[in-house]
Amino acid sequence: MTKKDIALKVADACGIKQVIVKKVLQGIFDCIIESLIREEKIELRNFGVFKIKARRARIGRNPRTGQSVPVPSRKVVVFKPGLEMKQKIK
């Protein structure tokens, strides 16, 4: 499902123009991204939690050559689903 598909469903369900829904969705996504850049946790009740997690540097291996390669530390976005989402997906 794409952002366009979500916008279409919401627009049909609420009777709002698709263009307005797209702007609102993009605004929501922009706010989430800005918060993650500031390393803030985003908690959406009954949906889940987005947060930044640091990964340590490590030594990896090139699968083609078998040569050891240093992998630098980095930050990644992690998502933990909320209780309601877990129950509905089961």
PyMOL Python script that loads the backbone (N, CA, C, O; Angstrom):
from pymol import cmd

cmd.read_pdbstr("""\
ATOM      1  N   MET A   1       0.853  -1.170   0.000  1.00  0.00           N
ATOM      2  CA  MET A   1       0.000   0.000   0.000  1.00  0.00           C
ATOM      3  C   MET A   1       0.904   1.241   0.000  1.00  0.00           C
ATOM      4  O   MET A   1       1.880   1.310   0.747  1.00  0.00           O
ATOM      5  N   THR A   2       0.569   2.198  -0.834  1.00  0.00           N
ATOM      6  CA  THR A   2       1.359   3.418  -0.942  1.00  0.00           C
ATOM      7  C   THR A   2       0.665   4.578  -0.240  1.00  0.00           C
ATOM      8  O   THR A   2      -0.475   4.464   0.209  1.00  0.00           O
ATOM      9  N   LYS A   3       1.380   5.697  -0.156  1.00  0.00           N
ATOM     10  CA  LYS A   3       0.798   6.901   0.443  1.00  0.00           C
ATOM     11  C   LYS A   3      -0.440   7.331  -0.343  1.00  0.00           C
ATOM     12  O   LYS A   3      -1.417   7.799   0.241  1.00  0.00           O
ATOM     13  N   LYS A   4      -0.400   7.174  -1.655  1.00  0.00           N
ATOM     14  CA  LYS A   4      -1.542   7.534  -2.492  1.00  0.00           C
ATOM     15  C   LYS A   4      -2.748   6.657  -2.167  1.00  0.00           C
ATOM     16  O   LYS A   4      -3.874   7.150  -2.093  1.00  0.00           O
ATOM     17  N   ASP A   5      -2.518   5.364  -1.975  1.00  0.00           N
ATOM     18  CA  ASP A   5      -3.606   4.446  -1.621  1.00  0.00           C
ATOM     19  C   ASP A   5      -4.240   4.832  -0.282  1.00  0.00           C
ATOM     20  O   ASP A   5      -5.462   4.813  -0.137  1.00  0.00           O
ATOM     21  N   ILE A   6      -3.400   5.180   0.689  1.00  0.00           N
ATOM     22  CA  ILE A   6      -3.903   5.605   2.000  1.00  0.00           C
ATOM     23  C   ILE A   6      -4.738   6.866   1.846  1.00  0.00           C
ATOM     24  O   ILE A   6      -5.824   6.969   2.416  1.00  0.00           O
ATOM     25  N   ALA A   7      -4.233   7.829   1.074  1.00  0.00           N
ATOM     26  CA  ALA A   7      -4.954   9.080   0.860  1.00  0.00           C
ATOM     27  C   ALA A   7      -6.308   8.832   0.205  1.00  0.00           C
ATOM     28  O   ALA A   7      -7.300   9.452   0.589  1.00  0.00           O
ATOM     29  N   LEU A   8      -6.364   7.945  -0.768  1.00  0.00           N
ATOM     30  CA  LEU A   8      -7.631   7.614  -1.419  1.00  0.00           C
ATOM     31  C   LEU A   8      -8.640   7.022  -0.443  1.00  0.00           C
ATOM     32  O   LEU A   8      -9.806   7.417  -0.432  1.00  0.00           O
ATOM     33  N   LYS A   9      -8.187   6.068   0.381  1.00  0.00           N
ATOM     34  CA  LYS A   9      -9.090   5.432   1.350  1.00  0.00           C
ATOM     35  C   LYS A   9      -9.624   6.434   2.368  1.00  0.00           C
ATOM     36  O   LYS A   9     -10.817   6.444   2.672  1.00  0.00           O
ATOM     37  N   VAL A  10      -8.737   7.275   2.891  1.00  0.00           N
ATOM     38  CA  VAL A  10      -9.161   8.269   3.888  1.00  0.00           C
ATOM     39  C   VAL A  10     -10.101   9.286   3.251  1.00  0.00           C
ATOM     40  O   VAL A  10     -11.108   9.662   3.851  1.00  0.00           O
ATOM     41  N   ALA A  11      -9.776   9.734   2.032  1.00  0.00           N
ATOM     42  CA  ALA A  11     -10.617  10.708   1.344  1.00  0.00           C
ATOM     43  C   ALA A  11     -12.015  10.142   1.106  1.00  0.00           C
ATOM     44  O   ALA A  11     -13.008  10.842   1.302  1.00  0.00           O
ATOM     45  N   ASP A  12     -12.098   8.885   0.686  1.00  0.00           N
ATOM     46  CA  ASP A  12     -13.403   8.256   0.465  1.00  0.00           C
ATOM     47  C   ASP A  12     -14.174   8.078   1.768  1.00  0.00           C
ATOM     48  O   ASP A  12     -15.381   8.316   1.817  1.00  0.00           O
ATOM     49  N   ALA A  13     -13.481   7.663   2.817  1.00  0.00           N
ATOM     50  CA  ALA A  13     -14.137   7.404   4.100  1.00  0.00           C
ATOM     51  C   ALA A  13     -14.631   8.689   4.761  1.00  0.00           C
ATOM     52  O   ALA A  13     -15.660   8.679   5.436  1.00  0.00           O
ATOM     53  N   CYS A  14     -13.910   9.793   4.574  1.00  0.00           N
ATOM     54  CA  CYS A  14     -14.250  11.040   5.272  1.00  0.00           C
ATOM     55  C   CYS A  14     -14.956  12.056   4.388  1.00  0.00           C
ATOM     56  O   CYS A  14     -15.449  13.068   4.888  1.00  0.00           O
ATOM     57  N   GLY A  15     -15.013  11.809   3.095  1.00  0.00           N
ATOM     58  CA  GLY A  15     -15.643  12.751   2.190  1.00  0.00           C
ATOM     59  C   GLY A  15     -14.842  14.036   2.020  1.00  0.00           C
ATOM     60  O   GLY A  15     -15.410  15.115   1.853  1.00  0.00           O
ATOM     61  N   ILE A  16     -13.517  13.912   2.062  1.00  0.00           N
ATOM     62  CA  ILE A  16     -12.616  15.058   1.914  1.00  0.00           C
ATOM     63  C   ILE A  16     -11.865  14.882   0.599  1.00  0.00           C
ATOM     64  O   ILE A  16     -11.656  13.756   0.145  1.00  0.00           O
ATOM     65  N   LYS A  17     -11.458  15.994  -0.014  1.00  0.00           N
ATOM     66  CA  LYS A  17     -10.695  15.917  -1.259  1.00  0.00           C
ATOM     67  C   LYS A  17      -9.361  15.220  -1.018  1.00  0.00           C
ATOM     68  O   LYS A  17      -8.719  15.398   0.017  1.00  0.00           O
ATOM     69  N   GLN A  18      -8.966  14.421  -2.008  1.00  0.00           N
ATOM     70  CA  GLN A  18      -7.726  13.645  -1.907  1.00  0.00           C
ATOM     71  C   GLN A  18      -6.509  14.551  -1.758  1.00  0.00           C
ATOM     72  O   GLN A  18      -5.559  14.202  -1.058  1.00  0.00           O
ATOM     73  N   VAL A  19      -6.530  15.711  -2.411  1.00  0.00           N
ATOM     74  CA  VAL A  19      -5.390  16.636  -2.347  1.00  0.00           C
ATOM     75  C   VAL A  19      -5.166  17.113  -0.909  1.00  0.00           C
ATOM     76  O   VAL A  19      -4.024  17.221  -0.460  1.00  0.00           O
ATOM     77  N   ILE A  20      -6.244  17.393  -0.197  1.00  0.00           N
ATOM     78  CA  ILE A  20      -6.145  17.854   1.196  1.00  0.00           C
ATOM     79  C   ILE A  20      -5.612  16.733   2.075  1.00  0.00           C
ATOM     80  O   ILE A  20      -4.753  16.967   2.925  1.00  0.00           O
ATOM     81  N   VAL A  21      -6.113  15.519   1.878  1.00  0.00           N
ATOM     82  CA  VAL A  21      -5.658  14.374   2.665  1.00  0.00           C
ATOM     83  C   VAL A  21      -4.170  14.126   2.430  1.00  0.00           C
ATOM     84  O   VAL A  21      -3.439  13.829   3.375  1.00  0.00           O
ATOM     85  N   LYS A  22      -3.713  14.245   1.181  1.00  0.00           N
ATOM     86  CA  LYS A  22      -2.289  14.054   0.879  1.00  0.00           C
ATOM     87  C   LYS A  22      -1.430  15.065   1.623  1.00  0.00           C
ATOM     88  O   LYS A  22      -0.374  14.716   2.150  1.00  0.00           O
ATOM     89  N   LYS A  23      -1.883  16.331   1.668  1.00  0.00           N
ATOM     90  CA  LYS A  23      -1.129  17.366   2.375  1.00  0.00           C
ATOM     91  C   LYS A  23      -1.061  17.068   3.870  1.00  0.00           C
ATOM     92  O   LYS A  23      -0.020  17.255   4.501  1.00  0.00           O
ATOM     93  N   VAL A  24      -2.171  16.605   4.429  1.00  0.00           N
ATOM     94  CA  VAL A  24      -2.197  16.262   5.854  1.00  0.00           C
ATOM     95  C   VAL A  24      -1.267  15.083   6.128  1.00  0.00           C
ATOM     96  O   VAL A  24      -0.490  15.116   7.083  1.00  0.00           O
ATOM     97  N   LEU A  25      -1.339  14.049   5.304  1.00  0.00           N
ATOM     98  CA  LEU A  25      -0.457  12.885   5.479  1.00  0.00           C
ATOM     99  C   LEU A  25       1.008  13.292   5.386  1.00  0.00           C
ATOM    100  O   LEU A  25       1.826  12.863   6.199  1.00  0.00           O
ATOM    101  N   GLN A  26       1.340  14.118   4.398  1.00  0.00           N
ATOM    102  CA  GLN A  26       2.726  14.542   4.249  1.00  0.00           C
ATOM    103  C   GLN A  26       3.168  15.354   5.458  1.00  0.00           C
ATOM    104  O   GLN A  26       4.311  15.239   5.900  1.00  0.00           O
ATOM    105  N   GLY A  27       2.260  16.184   6.000  1.00  0.00           N
ATOM    106  CA  GLY A  27       2.572  16.951   7.205  1.00  0.00           C
ATOM    107  C   GLY A  27       2.851  16.046   8.393  1.00  0.00           C
ATOM    108  O   GLY A  27       3.769  16.302   9.173  1.00  0.00           O
ATOM    109  N   ILE A  28       2.062  14.991   8.531  1.00  0.00           N
ATOM    110  CA  ILE A  28       2.261  14.024   9.615  1.00  0.00           C
ATOM    111  C   ILE A  28       3.617  13.334   9.461  1.00  0.00           C
ATOM    112  O   ILE A  28       4.377  13.215  10.423  1.00  0.00           O
ATOM    113  N   PHE A  29       3.911  12.880   8.238  1.00  0.00           N
ATOM    114  CA  PHE A  29       5.186  12.205   7.997  1.00  0.00           C
ATOM    115  C   PHE A  29       6.364  13.136   8.251  1.00  0.00           C
ATOM    116  O   PHE A  29       7.378  12.719   8.811  1.00  0.00           O
ATOM    117  N   ASP A  30       6.234  14.401   7.841  1.00  0.00           N
ATOM    118  CA  ASP A  30       7.305  15.380   8.077  1.00  0.00           C
ATOM    119  C   ASP A  30       7.546  15.588   9.565  1.00  0.00           C
ATOM    120  O   ASP A  30       8.694  15.677  10.001  1.00  0.00           O
ATOM    121  N   CYS A  31       6.470  15.665  10.350  1.00  0.00           N
ATOM    122  CA  CYS A  31       6.607  15.828  11.805  1.00  0.00           C
ATOM    123  C   CYS A  31       7.311  14.622  12.428  1.00  0.00           C
ATOM    124  O   CYS A  31       8.164  14.778  13.301  1.00  0.00           O
ATOM    125  N   ILE A  32       6.952  13.430  11.977  1.00  0.00           N
ATOM    126  CA  ILE A  32       7.582  12.212  12.495  1.00  0.00           C
ATOM    127  C   ILE A  32       9.079  12.221  12.168  1.00  0.00           C
ATOM    128  O   ILE A  32       9.909  11.920  13.027  1.00  0.00           O
ATOM    129  N   ILE A  33       9.415  12.566  10.930  1.00  0.00           N
ATOM    130  CA  ILE A  33      10.824  12.590  10.522  1.00  0.00           C
ATOM    131  C   ILE A  33      11.607  13.620  11.323  1.00  0.00           C
ATOM    132  O   ILE A  33      12.713  13.337  11.782  1.00  0.00           O
ATOM    133  N   GLU A  34      11.038  14.824  11.498  1.00  0.00           N
ATOM    134  CA  GLU A  34      11.720  15.870  12.258  1.00  0.00           C
ATOM    135  C   GLU A  34      11.959  15.438  13.705  1.00  0.00           C
ATOM    136  O   GLU A  34      13.014  15.715  14.275  1.00  0.00           O
ATOM    137  N   SER A  35      10.977  14.762  14.292  1.00  0.00           N
ATOM    138  CA  SER A  35      11.133  14.279  15.665  1.00  0.00           C
ATOM    139  C   SER A  35      12.217  13.211  15.754  1.00  0.00           C
ATOM    140  O   SER A  35      12.996  13.195  16.707  1.00  0.00           O
ATOM    141  N   LEU A  36      12.270  12.326  14.774  1.00  0.00           N
ATOM    142  CA  LEU A  36      13.299  11.291  14.768  1.00  0.00           C
ATOM    143  C   LEU A  36      14.685  11.893  14.569  1.00  0.00           C
ATOM    144  O   LEU A  36      15.657  11.393  15.134  1.00  0.00           O
ATOM    145  N   ILE A  37      14.792  12.956  13.776  1.00  0.00           N
ATOM    146  CA  ILE A  37      16.079  13.632  13.605  1.00  0.00           C
ATOM    147  C   ILE A  37      16.566  14.166  14.947  1.00  0.00           C
ATOM    148  O   ILE A  37      17.762  14.132  15.238  1.00  0.00           O
ATOM    149  N   ARG A  38      15.632  14.663  15.768  1.00  0.00           N
ATOM    150  CA  ARG A  38      15.982  15.168  17.101  1.00  0.00           C
ATOM    151  C   ARG A  38      16.096  14.024  18.118  1.00  0.00           C
ATOM    152  O   ARG A  38      16.277  14.264  19.312  1.00  0.00           O
ATOM    153  N   GLU A  39      15.989  12.785  17.638  1.00  0.00           N
ATOM    154  CA  GLU A  39      16.075  11.563  18.446  1.00  0.00           C
ATOM    155  C   GLU A  39      14.997  11.498  19.523  1.00  0.00           C
ATOM    156  O   GLU A  39      15.231  10.981  20.615  1.00  0.00           O
ATOM    157  N   GLU A  40      13.818  12.023  19.210  1.00  0.00           N
ATOM    158  CA  GLU A  40      12.678  11.930  20.114  1.00  0.00           C
ATOM    159  C   GLU A  40      11.902  10.655  19.797  1.00  0.00           C
ATOM    160  O   GLU A  40      11.876  10.196  18.655  1.00  0.00           O
ATOM    161  N   LYS A  41      11.279  10.098  20.813  1.00  0.00           N
ATOM    162  CA  LYS A  41      10.450   8.909  20.642  1.00  0.00           C
ATOM    163  C   LYS A  41       9.059   9.360  20.205  1.00  0.00           C
ATOM    164  O   LYS A  41       8.521  10.314  20.766  1.00  0.00           O
ATOM    165  N   ILE A  42       8.470   8.696  19.220  1.00  0.00           N
ATOM    166  CA  ILE A  42       7.118   8.994  18.763  1.00  0.00           C
ATOM    167  C   ILE A  42       6.227   7.840  19.175  1.00  0.00           C
ATOM    168  O   ILE A  42       6.396   6.711  18.714  1.00  0.00           O
ATOM    169  N   GLU A  43       5.281   8.133  20.044  1.00  0.00           N
ATOM    170  CA  GLU A  43       4.375   7.107  20.549  1.00  0.00           C
ATOM    171  C   GLU A  43       2.971   7.390  20.046  1.00  0.00           C
ATOM    172  O   GLU A  43       2.369   8.404  20.398  1.00  0.00           O
ATOM    173  N   LEU A  44       2.455   6.497  19.227  1.00  0.00           N
ATOM    174  CA  LEU A  44       1.099   6.600  18.703  1.00  0.00           C
ATOM    175  C   LEU A  44       0.276   5.497  19.366  1.00  0.00           C
ATOM    176  O   LEU A  44       0.404   4.321  19.023  1.00  0.00           O
ATOM    177  N   ARG A  45      -0.557   5.885  20.303  1.00  0.00           N
ATOM    178  CA  ARG A  45      -1.323   4.905  21.091  1.00  0.00           C
ATOM    179  C   ARG A  45      -2.079   3.939  20.184  1.00  0.00           C
ATOM    180  O   ARG A  45      -2.645   4.337  19.165  1.00  0.00           O
ATOM    181  N   ASN A  46      -2.081   2.681  20.566  1.00  0.00           N
ATOM    182  CA  ASN A  46      -2.740   1.582  19.860  1.00  0.00           C
ATOM    183  C   ASN A  46      -2.157   1.316  18.478  1.00  0.00           C
ATOM    184  O   ASN A  46      -2.661   0.453  17.758  1.00  0.00           O
ATOM    185  N   PHE A  47      -1.105   2.038  18.091  1.00  0.00           N
ATOM    186  CA  PHE A  47      -0.447   1.789  16.812  1.00  0.00           C
ATOM    187  C   PHE A  47       0.960   1.283  17.052  1.00  0.00           C
ATOM    188  O   PHE A  47       1.297   0.164  16.667  1.00  0.00           O
ATOM    189  N   GLY A  48       1.796   2.117  17.699  1.00  0.00           N
ATOM    190  CA  GLY A  48       3.148   1.679  17.980  1.00  0.00           C
ATOM    191  C   GLY A  48       4.069   2.831  18.318  1.00  0.00           C
ATOM    192  O   GLY A  48       3.637   3.976  18.448  1.00  0.00           O
ATOM    193  N   VAL A  49       5.347   2.511  18.457  1.00  0.00           N
ATOM    194  CA  VAL A  49       6.357   3.479  18.861  1.00  0.00           C
ATOM    195  C   VAL A  49       7.504   3.450  17.851  1.00  0.00           C
ATOM    196  O   VAL A  49       8.023   2.387  17.511  1.00  0.00           O
ATOM    197  N   PHE A  50       7.889   4.643  17.376  1.00  0.00           N
ATOM    198  CA  PHE A  50       9.071   4.812  16.541  1.00  0.00           C
ATOM    199  C   PHE A  50      10.150   5.426  17.412  1.00  0.00           C
ATOM    200  O   PHE A  50       9.877   6.338  18.191  1.00  0.00           O
ATOM    201  N   LYS A  51      11.380   4.929  17.284  1.00  0.00           N
ATOM    202  CA  LYS A  51      12.481   5.565  18.001  1.00  0.00           C
ATOM    203  C   LYS A  51      13.791   5.270  17.291  1.00  0.00           C
ATOM    204  O   LYS A  51      13.876   4.382  16.442  1.00  0.00           O
ATOM    205  N   ILE A  52      14.810   6.038  17.659  1.00  0.00           N
ATOM    206  CA  ILE A  52      16.145   5.890  17.085  1.00  0.00           C
ATOM    207  C   ILE A  52      16.963   4.985  17.996  1.00  0.00           C
ATOM    208  O   ILE A  52      16.943   5.131  19.218  1.00  0.00           O
ATOM    209  N   LYS A  53      17.678   4.055  17.389  1.00  0.00           N
ATOM    210  CA  LYS A  53      18.536   3.162  18.146  1.00  0.00           C
ATOM    211  C   LYS A  53      19.929   3.202  17.521  1.00  0.00           C
ATOM    212  O   LYS A  53      20.074   3.201  16.298  1.00  0.00           O
ATOM    213  N   ALA A  54      20.932   3.238  18.363  1.00  0.00           N
ATOM    214  CA  ALA A  54      22.319   3.273  17.880  1.00  0.00           C
ATOM    215  C   ALA A  54      22.832   1.847  17.711  1.00  0.00           C
ATOM    216  O   ALA A  54      22.654   0.997  18.583  1.00  0.00           O
ATOM    217  N   ARG A  55      23.465   1.610  16.584  1.00  0.00           N
ATOM    218  CA  ARG A  55      24.127   0.316  16.356  1.00  0.00           C
ATOM    219  C   ARG A  55      25.619   0.518  16.500  1.00  0.00           C
ATOM    220  O   ARG A  55      26.174   1.491  15.991  1.00  0.00           O
ATOM    221  N   ARG A  56      26.258  -0.387  17.183  1.00  0.00           N
ATOM    222  CA  ARG A  56      27.700  -0.289  17.416  1.00  0.00           C
ATOM    223  C   ARG A  56      28.487  -0.633  16.151  1.00  0.00           C
ATOM    224  O   ARG A  56      27.997  -1.315  15.250  1.00  0.00           O
ATOM    225  N   ALA A  57      29.705  -0.144  16.119  1.00  0.00           N
ATOM    226  CA  ALA A  57      30.614  -0.518  15.030  1.00  0.00           C
ATOM    227  C   ALA A  57      30.968  -1.991  15.202  1.00  0.00           C
ATOM    228  O   ALA A  57      30.998  -2.510  16.318  1.00  0.00           O
ATOM    229  N   ARG A  58      31.234  -2.650  14.089  1.00  0.00           N
ATOM    230  CA  ARG A  58      31.562  -4.071  14.150  1.00  0.00           C
ATOM    231  C   ARG A  58      32.405  -4.447  12.948  1.00  0.00           C
ATOM    232  O   ARG A  58      32.607  -3.644  12.037  1.00  0.00           O
ATOM    233  N   ILE A  59      32.882  -5.651  12.957  1.00  0.00           N
ATOM    234  CA  ILE A  59      33.623  -6.182  11.824  1.00  0.00           C
ATOM    235  C   ILE A  59      32.685  -7.112  11.061  1.00  0.00           C
ATOM    236  O   ILE A  59      32.203  -8.106  11.605  1.00  0.00           O
ATOM    237  N   GLY A  60      32.433  -6.781   9.795  1.00  0.00           N
ATOM    238  CA  GLY A  60      31.592  -7.611   8.937  1.00  0.00           C
ATOM    239  C   GLY A  60      32.459  -8.436   8.013  1.00  0.00           C
ATOM    240  O   GLY A  60      33.685  -8.428   8.114  1.00  0.00           O
ATOM    241  N   ARG A  61      31.804  -9.149   7.110  1.00  0.00           N
ATOM    242  CA  ARG A  61      32.540  -9.979   6.171  1.00  0.00           C
ATOM    243  C   ARG A  61      31.915  -9.827   4.793  1.00  0.00           C
ATOM    244  O   ARG A  61      30.697  -9.919   4.642  1.00  0.00           O
ATOM    245  N   ASN A  62      32.750  -9.595   3.795  1.00  0.00           N
ATOM    246  CA  ASN A  62      32.284  -9.528   2.421  1.00  0.00           C
ATOM    247  C   ASN A  62      31.933 -10.943   1.982  1.00  0.00           C
ATOM    248  O   ASN A  62      32.818 -11.798   1.958  1.00  0.00           O
ATOM    249  N   PRO A  63      30.687 -11.226   1.636  1.00  0.00           N
ATOM    250  CA  PRO A  63      30.298 -12.605   1.311  1.00  0.00           C
ATOM    251  C   PRO A  63      30.959 -13.147   0.043  1.00  0.00           C
ATOM    252  O   PRO A  63      31.118 -14.359  -0.102  1.00  0.00           O
ATOM    253  N   ARG A  64      31.342 -12.267  -0.866  1.00  0.00           N
ATOM    254  CA  ARG A  64      31.984 -12.735  -2.102  1.00  0.00           C
ATOM    255  C   ARG A  64      33.435 -13.133  -1.889  1.00  0.00           C
ATOM    256  O   ARG A  64      33.886 -14.179  -2.355  1.00  0.00           O
ATOM    257  N   THR A  65      34.162 -12.267  -1.165  1.00  0.00           N
ATOM    258  CA  THR A  65      35.601 -12.505  -1.015  1.00  0.00           C
ATOM    259  C   THR A  65      35.967 -13.136   0.318  1.00  0.00           C
ATOM    260  O   THR A  65      37.044 -13.717   0.450  1.00  0.00           O
ATOM    261  N   GLY A  66      35.085 -13.032   1.310  1.00  0.00           N
ATOM    262  CA  GLY A  66      35.396 -13.544   2.638  1.00  0.00           C
ATOM    263  C   GLY A  66      36.279 -12.607   3.441  1.00  0.00           C
ATOM    264  O   GLY A  66      36.667 -12.925   4.565  1.00  0.00           O
ATOM    265  N   GLN A  67      36.597 -11.455   2.871  1.00  0.00           N
ATOM    266  CA  GLN A  67      37.476 -10.488   3.527  1.00  0.00           C
ATOM    267  C   GLN A  67      36.735  -9.751   4.645  1.00  0.00           C
ATOM    268  O   GLN A  67      35.562  -9.410   4.493  1.00  0.00           O
ATOM    269  N   SER A  68      37.413  -9.506   5.763  1.00  0.00           N
ATOM    270  CA  SER A  68      36.836  -8.749   6.873  1.00  0.00           C
ATOM    271  C   SER A  68      36.754  -7.276   6.499  1.00  0.00           C
ATOM    272  O   SER A  68      37.683  -6.706   5.926  1.00  0.00           O
ATOM    273  N   VAL A  69      35.606  -6.670   6.841  1.00  0.00           N
ATOM    274  CA  VAL A  69      35.361  -5.272   6.500  1.00  0.00           C
ATOM    275  C   VAL A  69      34.816  -4.566   7.739  1.00  0.00           C
ATOM    276  O   VAL A  69      33.877  -5.063   8.360  1.00  0.00           O
ATOM    277  N   PRO A  70      35.389  -3.405   8.115  1.00  0.00           N
ATOM    278  CA  PRO A  70      34.833  -2.680   9.256  1.00  0.00           C
ATOM    279  C   PRO A  70      33.499  -2.023   8.886  1.00  0.00           C
ATOM    280  O   PRO A  70      33.388  -1.361   7.854  1.00  0.00           O
ATOM    281  N   VAL A  71      32.501  -2.215   9.732  1.00  0.00           N
ATOM    282  CA  VAL A  71      31.194  -1.596   9.546  1.00  0.00           C
ATOM    283  C   VAL A  71      31.069  -0.516  10.615  1.00  0.00           C
ATOM    284  O   VAL A  71      31.113  -0.822  11.806  1.00  0.00           O
ATOM    285  N   PRO A  72      30.912   0.758  10.204  1.00  0.00           N
ATOM    286  CA  PRO A  72      30.875   1.845  11.191  1.00  0.00           C
ATOM    287  C   PRO A  72      29.581   1.842  12.010  1.00  0.00           C
ATOM    288  O   PRO A  72      28.581   1.246  11.609  1.00  0.00           O
ATOM    289  N   SER A  73      29.618   2.511  13.150  1.00  0.00           N
ATOM    290  CA  SER A  73      28.399   2.639  13.951  1.00  0.00           C
ATOM    291  C   SER A  73      27.432   3.550  13.209  1.00  0.00           C
ATOM    292  O   SER A  73      27.843   4.394  12.413  1.00  0.00           O
ATOM    293  N   ARG A  74      26.129   3.367  13.481  1.00  0.00           N
ATOM    294  CA  ARG A  74      25.126   4.204  12.842  1.00  0.00           C
ATOM    295  C   ARG A  74      23.846   4.188  13.649  1.00  0.00           C
ATOM    296  O   ARG A  74      23.678   3.384  14.565  1.00  0.00           O
ATOM    297  N   LYS A  75      22.949   5.086  13.295  1.00  0.00           N
ATOM    298  CA  LYS A  75      21.654   5.162  13.951  1.00  0.00           C
ATOM    299  C   LYS A  75      20.598   4.616  12.997  1.00  0.00           C
ATOM    300  O   LYS A  75      20.635   4.880  11.795  1.00  0.00           O
ATOM    301  N   VAL A  76      19.657   3.851  13.545  1.00  0.00           N
ATOM    302  CA  VAL A  76      18.583   3.278  12.738  1.00  0.00           C
ATOM    303  C   VAL A  76      17.243   3.565  13.403  1.00  0.00           C
ATOM    304  O   VAL A  76      17.163   3.750  14.617  1.00  0.00           O
ATOM    305  N   VAL A  77      16.190   3.600  12.587  1.00  0.00           N
ATOM    306  CA  VAL A  77      14.837   3.779  13.099  1.00  0.00           C
ATOM    307  C   VAL A  77      14.267   2.398  13.395  1.00  0.00           C
ATOM    308  O   VAL A  77      14.333   1.500  12.556  1.00  0.00           O
ATOM    309  N   VAL A  78      13.709   2.234  14.588  1.00  0.00           N
ATOM    310  CA  VAL A  78      13.061   0.976  14.947  1.00  0.00           C
ATOM    311  C   VAL A  78      11.591   1.253  15.241  1.00  0.00           C
ATOM    312  O   VAL A  78      11.235   2.344  15.687  1.00  0.00           O
ATOM    313  N   PHE A  79      10.744   0.268  14.990  1.00  0.00           N
ATOM    314  CA  PHE A  79       9.311   0.386  15.237  1.00  0.00           C
ATOM    315  C   PHE A  79       8.870  -0.784  16.086  1.00  0.00           C
ATOM    316  O   PHE A  79       9.180  -1.938  15.787  1.00  0.00           O
ATOM    317  N   LYS A  80       8.146  -0.480  17.147  1.00  0.00           N
ATOM    318  CA  LYS A  80       7.584  -1.530  17.994  1.00  0.00           C
ATOM    319  C   LYS A  80       6.065  -1.378  17.936  1.00  0.00           C
ATOM    320  O   LYS A  80       5.538  -0.348  18.355  1.00  0.00           O
ATOM    321  N   PRO A  81       5.357  -2.379  17.429  1.00  0.00           N
ATOM    322  CA  PRO A  81       3.904  -2.261  17.314  1.00  0.00           C
ATOM    323  C   PRO A  81       3.222  -2.193  18.678  1.00  0.00           C
ATOM    324  O   PRO A  81       3.690  -2.773  19.658  1.00  0.00           O
ATOM    325  N   GLY A  82       2.105  -1.471  18.714  1.00  0.00           N
ATOM    326  CA  GLY A  82       1.327  -1.342  19.933  1.00  0.00           C
ATOM    327  C   GLY A  82       0.499  -2.593  20.201  1.00  0.00           C
ATOM    328  O   GLY A  82       0.388  -3.477  19.351  1.00  0.00           O
ATOM    329  N   LEU A  83      -0.076  -2.649  21.394  1.00  0.00           N
ATOM    330  CA  LEU A  83      -0.831  -3.827  21.821  1.00  0.00           C
ATOM    331  C   LEU A  83      -2.026  -4.097  20.912  1.00  0.00           C
ATOM    332  O   LEU A  83      -2.261  -5.243  20.526  1.00  0.00           O
ATOM    333  N   GLU A  84      -2.779  -3.059  20.567  1.00  0.00           N
ATOM    334  CA  GLU A  84      -3.956  -3.253  19.724  1.00  0.00           C
ATOM    335  C   GLU A  84      -3.570  -3.781  18.353  1.00  0.00           C
ATOM    336  O   GLU A  84      -4.249  -4.654  17.813  1.00  0.00           O
ATOM    337  N   MET A  85      -2.486  -3.261  17.782  1.00  0.00           N
ATOM    338  CA  MET A  85      -2.036  -3.742  16.480  1.00  0.00           C
ATOM    339  C   MET A  85      -1.614  -5.201  16.563  1.00  0.00           C
ATOM    340  O   MET A  85      -1.948  -5.996  15.685  1.00  0.00           O
ATOM    341  N   LYS A  86      -0.884  -5.556  17.612  1.00  0.00           N
ATOM    342  CA  LYS A  86      -0.455  -6.955  17.785  1.00  0.00           C
ATOM    343  C   LYS A  86      -1.660  -7.882  17.851  1.00  0.00           C
ATOM    344  O   LYS A  86      -1.670  -8.947  17.234  1.00  0.00           O
ATOM    345  N   GLN A  87      -2.674  -7.471  18.604  1.00  0.00           N
ATOM    346  CA  GLN A  87      -3.858  -8.321  18.759  1.00  0.00           C
ATOM    347  C   GLN A  87      -4.625  -8.475  17.457  1.00  0.00           C
ATOM    348  O   GLN A  87      -5.112  -9.564  17.154  1.00  0.00           O
ATOM    349  N   LYS A  88      -4.739  -7.411  16.688  1.00  0.00           N
ATOM    350  CA  LYS A  88      -5.478  -7.476  15.417  1.00  0.00           C
ATOM    351  C   LYS A  88      -4.745  -8.297  14.370  1.00  0.00           C
ATOM    352  O   LYS A  88      -5.380  -8.961  13.551  1.00  0.00           O
ATOM    353  N   ILE A  89      -3.422  -8.262  14.384  1.00  0.00           N
ATOM    354  CA  ILE A  89      -2.642  -8.986  13.390  1.00  0.00           C
ATOM    355  C   ILE A  89      -2.651 -10.491  13.670  1.00  0.00           C
ATOM    356  O   ILE A  89      -2.583 -11.293  12.739  1.00  0.00           O
ATOM    357  N   LYS A  90      -2.734 -10.874  14.935  1.00  0.00           N
ATOM    358  CA  LYS A  90      -2.768 -12.313  15.277  1.00  0.00           C
ATOM    359  C   LYS A  90      -3.968 -12.890  14.653  1.00  0.00           C
ATOM    360  O   LYS A  90      -4.222 -14.086  14.792  1.00  0.00           O
TER     361      LYS A  90
END
""", "prot")
cmd.dss("prot")
cmd.show_as("cartoon", "prot")
cmd.util.cbc("prot")
cmd.orient("prot")
